[in-house]
Amino acid sequence: MKIVYTDNNATTKTADEVIQEMLPYFGELYGNPSSMHTFGDKVAKKLIQARQRVADLINADPEEIIFTSCGTESDNAAIYSAINAFPDKKHIITSNVEHPGINKFYEYLQKNRGYEVTYVPVDEKGLLDLDILDKNMSDNTAVVSLMWANNETGVLFPIEKIAKKVNEKGIVFHTDAVQAAGKIPIDVKKAGVDMLSLSGHKIHAPKGVAALYVKKGFKFSPLLIGGHQEQGRRGGTENTASIIGLGKACELARENLSVMNTNVRELRDYLQTRLLEKIESSSVNGDLDQRLPNTLSIGFDAVEGESILLMLDRDGICASSGSACTSGSLEPSHVLMAMKVPFKSAHGSIRFSLSHYNTKAEMDIIVASLVPVIQQLRDMSPFWKNGKMV
Amino acid sequence: MWDYTDKVKDHFLKPRNVGELEGANGVGEAGSLNCGDALKLFLKVNENERIVDASFMTFGCASAVASSSALTEIVKGMTLDAAAKLTNDDISDYLDGLPKEKMHCSVMGQAALKKAIADYRGVQIMAKPGEIVCECFEVTDLEIIDVVKANGIKTTEIVTDYLKAGGGCGQCLERIEEIIESVHSKG
């Protein structure tokens, strides 16, 4: 069975070009970039190129890039570093729709380190309440950290505008751009962020490699204390092949940025229009404009997400859901709950996240599968009768 | 992905006895939309108190659908007295087991069956006895005590897997822990 992969916000296919770029560094070019011989230096030279490529994607300088192991490490390192830079400030501001990779760290800081955390709410479209952000910044605030794009809905926060406000108050600003990088143009200089996280496997690099941008001059304190690697900011021998893969993926992402914002956006919009047209009582979660070009979160009344996903899976379609049952928790996703999406559609919300590898024919396959799936589940649902919710 | 048995997958993808049942004389509902799963069970009982037909309508995940489908297959042909003795484990066993996080789906089946039988017999099910511990999912202390005793449960996580209690806001987790301790200390 042919697989239709539309779960690219979960992870992406490693691009063939990326694999080709990496292969020699798993095999014959195994040298340690720190070594004092030409053999290791060959790898070091390649890392310089990778660092430049990552920097170019976000308009940073190469020395502002630290390679890490995953988005979660980048996020943790950023927050850890920010609070270490201002040890007397005991307040953190974030939003109530962040990724667990950073949220759980706040919970830890709250419980064990005496930090106060303000979670700025979002509205029904998933947009941030900037007034509340304004009102909560104080002399005691060590860091403001907000995601650039939401992983579940694709909704974008106005990071440039926010960074300006935060900078004016002299507070450190970090953004989790794991979902945004490679999908929308990012210019750290223009945006004025102090730190930014991105992750390889969301942009067609392999899993296990990510990066943290740290603005020149920021007093960074490492999370992994060890060797001199990454200018002493992240100990541990470099994951050379993966870093080289990340570099290549960033180069490709930069080249594909316009494709993402034209072709992929058109595919997403096509899928969205067809589904809304063909399936009654369906609704898009999140703001339609302030949104990643590849993401569609769509809720179907009176049916449950896990059931939808498993029936799509039967047809070879990979998507994900904001439903409780898929995660083992019992409440629908904290993102949809924060947006006050009603239970009737929150439980039946599905996320399709596309890449440039998807085709229009695949969108048609999804529609052809999903229409009868929703019908079958509604026929079974006690909350659906005669074509409407009861 | 959940490790569902072939039986669960089969009953999910090809559910038996779906839809309203014409001439049903015992109907029971359990769960709710907010909880993320709900089951409406229909029974047709003859004059000898034997269940001659059963059907269901379910909103929920694959294991909720499979548990409902299995339940209707199990009860068909049973006397009401025999059906009243069914437990959630009977449903789970019929499906060759459920992931522990999904045991509440079989508990929902058992609850709907109890209500359908009471409906047939014209018995009012009284408001739940005991004191509500979990506000999110309306679970009482007596229900928690029952499930802890019956299954030798030692942790709050397992209570949540069975009853959902504590799986929402989490405020009652301490209270659930106290209940577990008190059950085991009494031996």
Interface residues (C-beta under 8 A of the other chain):
Chain A: A302 V303 E304 G305 E306 S307 L310 M311 R314 S323 A324 C325 T326 G328 S329 L330 E331 P332 F343 K344 H347 D379 M380 S381 P382 F383
Chain B: F12 L13 P15 V18 G19 E29 L33 N34 C35 G36 D37 A38 L39 K40 M57 T58 F59 G60 C61 A62 A64 V65 E101 K102 C136 F137 T160 K164 G167 G168
